[in-house]
């Protein structure tokens, strides 16, 4: 003889509603851009998470160094006129920006200051566009080392550092990367 028992009342009361994710919008707000900068394909990816903004800038098809930038900008710092004497429409880096390396290493010691400059400028762009948004910015940088510059440890000296930081090619790349980041706004 087979007996059947009714399901427990607690189990029959469970109701599961499934809401399909729309296929027209991404789960995470994401923007991508690939553009040649100094004849090198450069990929910019910006993603907005609930607790942070993640921006990848790569010319090497990898993540490279990961940095975190936090900014406690006053509203008056964000209201500054972005057009400088240089004619650039980039906002000035905010003095309250704190940059810390999370993981990775730069191609050479000269790139340490340069990468921190990139991160500080990207943080300034995001904070200016996001207003009072307090989320930290995670930036991944993997830039192709400049031609003719030493890339092994010990190949760099103070003169090499200065040449990298003041070269016209690097200035062109810096401005082009910042303009590309501005086009990938997800904040």
N, C-alpha and C positions, 0 to 999 in steps of 0.2 A: 504494500500500500504506500502510495506517495502522498506526501502532504506538502502543501504550499502555505507559506505564511505571508502575510501582507508586509510590505516594506515598512521599516520603522518610520514613524511620523516625522522625525527630524530630517531624514533623508529625502522624503518626498516634497518637503517645503523648499528645497534649494532650487533656485531658478538662476540660470546663467544667461546673461544677455551678451551677445557678440556684436561688436560694432566694427564693421570692416574699415580698414584704413584706406582713405581715398588714394587712388593711384596717381592722381594729378599733382599732389604735393608731397615733397619728401618728408620723412619722419623728422629729420633734423633740417632746419633751414640751412641750405648749402648753396654756395655759388662757386663756380670754377671758371678759370680763365687761363688760356695758354697763349703766350705772346712771345715773339722773339725779342730778346733784349741783348744788344751787342752781338747779334747773330747767334745767340744761344737760346733754344726753346726754354722758356721759363713758365713753370706751372704754379698758379696761385689757387689755393683752395681755402675757403672760409666757411666755418661751421659754427652755428650758434647753439650751445647747450644751455640748459637751465641754469647752471652754476658757473659757466665760463664761456669764453669765445676762443676758438682754435683756428689759427691761421698758419697755413703751410706755404712756404716760398721755396721752391726747389728748381735747380738747374741740373741736378744730378739724379733725378728720379728716386730719391730716398728722403727720409726725414731729416737726417743730419743732427744738428744741435737743437735741443728743446729748451726754451726759456719761458719763464713766467714774468709777466709785467703787471704790477699793481699800481694804481694811481689814485690818489685821494685829492683830486683837483677841486678847487673852489669854483663856483659858477663863474666868477669874474675871469679866471684863467681860460675857461672854455669860450668866453665871449670875444676873445682877442681876434682882431682882423687878420685872416690867414694870408693875405697878400703881403709878402715881404718885399724888401728892396730888390731882391734877386728876381722878382717876377714869378716866383714859384707859388702855387696855390696850396702848398703844404702848411699845415698848422705847425707852429713851433713846438718842439718837445716840451713837455710839462716838467717843471722842476721837481714835482712831487712823485715822479715815476721811479719805482723801485724795480730793478731788473735782476733776476736770479736765474742762474743756469740750473736746469733740472737734470739733464743727461746729455752726453755727447761731447765732442771736442771739435774745435775749429781747425781748418786746414793748417794754420800756423799761428804763432803768437800775435802777429799783426792783425789777424782777423778777429781777435777777442774784442778789441775796442770797436771795430767796424760792426760786428754782429750786434753788440750792445746798442750801438747807434741805430741800427735797423729796427731792433725791438722797441726802443724808446720812441722812435718816430711812428711805428705802426700803432703803438699804444696811444699816442697822441691823436692819430687819425681816428681810431675807434672811439676814444673818449669824447672827442669833439663831435662826432656823428651820433653818439649814443646818449649824450647829455648826462643825466644823473646815474646812468648804469654803473653799478659798482662791481660787476663781475670782473675777475682777473682775466688777462689775455694770455693764452699759451701760444707761443710762436715757434714754429719749426723752420730752421734755416739750413739750406744746403746749397750754397752758391759755388759755382765753378771758380777755382782759384785763377787769379789774373795771370795771363801769359807772361813769361819772362821773369816771374817772381819765384823765389825759392819756395818749395812746398814742404821740404823736409825740415825737421827740427834742426836748428843751428844754422840754416841757410839765411835766416833773417837777422837784420841788425836794425838799429834805430833809423838809419837812412832808408832801408827797405820799408819799414813801417810808415814813415812819413810819405814816401812815394806812393804807397798803396792808398793811404787815406786822402791824398791830395790829387790823385790822378784824374784826368778828365774822363777816362773810361769808367772809373768807379763812380764818379759823380753822375754820369749819364745812367749807369745801371741803377744807382740809388733812387734817382728821381723816377725812372721808368717803373721800378718795383713799387714805389709808393703810389704812383698813379694807378697801377694795376690793382693794388690792394683796395684803393678807394672805389674801384668798379665792382669789387666783390663784396659789397656791403650786405651783411646779414644781421647787423646789430641795430 
